[in-house]
Amino acid sequence: MSTESKVQSCEPTKRRGRPVGAGIDPAKRQKIMEGAHRVFHDFGFDTASMQQIAQTAGVSKGTLYVYFANKEDLFEALVDSQRELMFGDLKKVAETAPTLEQGLLDYGMLFTRKVLSDNGITAQRVLLGVVDRQPELGLQFYERGPARGHKLLQTLLDRFNKLEACDIADTGLAAYQFAELCLAQNYRQRLFGWQPEATSEDDISKVVNAAVSLFMKAYAFVRPETGIKTATE
């Protein structure tokens, strides 16, 4: 499969972890995932062990394997659980935003909060540390996260292209451009630890609003007879 084909396959794949059924306690599963998050954050993926996770979660190692087949399975389930609520909100924005400008603002805030959150940064750091040795983890992370989010943003742009609220020849490229604009200034500072504390809501809002303004100036369609941007009607 080519890289392009892999990236386009961005619908959520089968949820990781043992299925909930007889003998499976959702509360205990959540406790294990919370313990795993602490261990991955403190030690990184390579150094973390199932024994450490079991001890931190307060369960036996045998119990841990009832819920998760291995460390990779647990990490993927942890990441999946943290992104599902965000994707539900992003899908609603993509399909129901009343204007392009409002849709971009809502999408940008949701997306940027998640990427810059402590959980989001921890997951990305873990993946960057292991992707050379375990490329399948990186591929799965990208397909279930960034590629899926990109597709939803492209859906938003395609919708307003059809409504003649904007004039975008390549909505796929434009979606990448807008996402990068939203992460300007803060993303690399957070990822590499230069900005150790979570980015404030005011700082996120400042960057996202600037991204929306720049994007609208580049792509929003102006009716020649009125000079009015249809995206903000």
Secondary structure, DSSP 8 states (H G I E B T S, - for coil): --HHHHHH--S-----S--S-TT--HHHHHHHHHHHHHHHHHHHHHH--HHHHHHHHTS-HHHHHHH-SSHHHHHHHHHHHHHHHHHHHHHHHHHH-SSHHHHHHHHHHHHHHHHHSHHHHHHHHHHHHHTTT-HHHHHHHHHHTHHHHHHHHHHHHHHHHHTTSB--S-HHHHHHHHHHHHTTTTHHHHHTTSS-S---HHHHHHHHHHHHHHHHHHHB-B-TTT--BGGG-
